[in-house]
Each structure stands twice: as C-alpha cells, then as structure tokens.
Amino acid sequence: MVLAGVMLAGAALGAPRAEFGTQRPSTETRRMADWIVVTGDAQSKPFLLVDKRKARLYVFDAAGKLRGASPVLLGSARGDDTVPGIGERPLAQVLPHERTTPAGRFQSEIGRNLRGEDVLWVDYEAAVSMHRVLTTNPQERRLQRLATPRVDDNRISYGCINVPVAFFEKVLMPVSRGGAAPVVYVLPEVRPMREVFLRMPPYATALAQASNGAGRGGVATKPLP
C-alpha cells in the first residue's frame, strides 16, 4: 500500500509523527495521522480523524499532538458516499440506506443549525456536521449508545457525527476556534483508503513531495441529522 510505504519511509528518516499519547488507535488510523503530519496535508491547521469502524473521534492540534479522543455516533447506514442533493431534503425524506457518514477529506467550518446551536460543519452541502449528541428522542437512547463499549450500536444518526456534550465543548470547539478551522478526515468503512484519499489532487501532490523527501464563514443554517 502506497500510504504505508510513505509512512515507513518517513519514520526511517526521523520525520515527525502524530502523538496519540495513551490512546491505542487502529493501524489505519495511526498510519493516516502519521501521514498527515509527515506530508503537512492539514496545512498547519488542527485536524480531526474519524474512525468509522471503531466509531471514534481523535482531535489533534496543528503540530499533530492529540488533544482528546471520544466515542461518537454516526450515520445508521454503512457506506462512504453521500447521495447528491441530500442536504436540501427534509429529514423525513432521507431513506434509511441514505443515512451515511461520508468518508474523505473536508475543510470544516463553524456555523449554526436551525436550533441556533453552534456546530462544526464537515460537509455543509450534504448537511453533515459534528454536534452535541441529540437527546430529543428518548427511544433512540443516544447517551446510552455512547456509553457502551460496543461499536455496532453507535450507528443511529442521519449522517451527522454526534459528540458527547462535554467533549464537544471542552475539546472540539476550543481547537476549532483557535485560529483556522480544522481539517476533518473521515476514514472509509467500505471503500479502500487509497481510493478515498490518494486519488484526490491535494493527496497526489503531497504524496509526490513526501516520496521525494519534501517534507464558509458566518452563520449557516441546516437541519440537524
């Protein structure tokens, strides 16, 4: 795998790597974080990694040091793509198999939802954001889902990434407000990593440089899936 090869080369040259502290991420998550740091793909901004397979969020500062990690709730449907135009539909018209959390690289932005609450938009056009966990429907048991060690019960949203309230307010938003909004990397659960990331122009450029040894603003309103 090209991504793994770049990471091994970077490590051999003594290149900086992401600092996970006491966390034990999946191999793909660690490789991705190291690759972001080695290539400078986040462009000196904080970055977030979402491991959908483990339903876990990692928040890094611009230097690649972990600021916190947390379980999250994700779209109820498995898949790595969004349906075109889904962000313009009422939630009632979003079919069960369309409720995916998209994979890819996203430039986030701080905005507000229709409730007037601050959120971190991941993909504004698709109405996908990170926000405080919703508890408006007790039957969904979202708080309980976050608290269990299981991963399969973390799939409940329409596609948005639900974050525990304390983590959202004390870790995620301070990093997001500390200058440039973070870059968000959502790892795929169905498609290959290389297909999701390395075919994108910014990745192709950064990969070539690494191989050669080179090291919407304002208030936005959308529904809350």
C-alpha positions, 0 to 999 in steps of 0.5 A: 500500500502506497500510504504505508510505504510513505509512512515507513519511509518517513519514520526511517528518516526521523520525520515527525509523527502524530502523538496519540499519547495513551490512546491505542488507535487502529493501524489505519488510523495511526498510519493516516495521522502519521501521514498527515503530519509527515506530508503537512496535508492539514496545512498547519491547521488542527485536524480531526480523524474519524474512525468509522469502524471503531466509531471514534473521534481523535482531535489533534492540534496543528503540530499533530499532538492529540488533544482528546479522543471520544466515542461518537455516533454516526450515520445508521447506514454503512457506506462512504458516499453521500447521495447528491442533493441530500442536504436540501431534503427534509429529514423525513425524506432521507431513506434509511440506506441514505443515512451515511457518514461520508468518508474523505477529506473536508475543510470544516467550518463553524456555523449554526443549525436551525436550533441556533446551536453552534456546530462544526460543519464537515460537509455543509452541502450534504448537511453533515456536521459534528454536534452535541449528541441529540437527546430529543428522542428518548427511544433512540437512547443516544447517551446510552449508545455512547456509553457502551463499549460496543461499536455496532450500536453507535450507528443511529444518526442521519449522517451527522457525527454526534459528540458527547456534550462535554467533549464537544465543548471542552475539546472540539470547539476550543481547537476549532476556534483557535485560529483556522478551522480544522481539517476533518478526515473521515476514514472509509468503512467500505471503500479502500483508503487509497481510493478515498484519499490518494486519488484526490489532487491535494493527496497526489501532490503531497504524496509526490513531495513526501516520496521525494523527501519534501517534507464558509464563514458566518452563520449557516443554517441546516437541519440537524441529522 
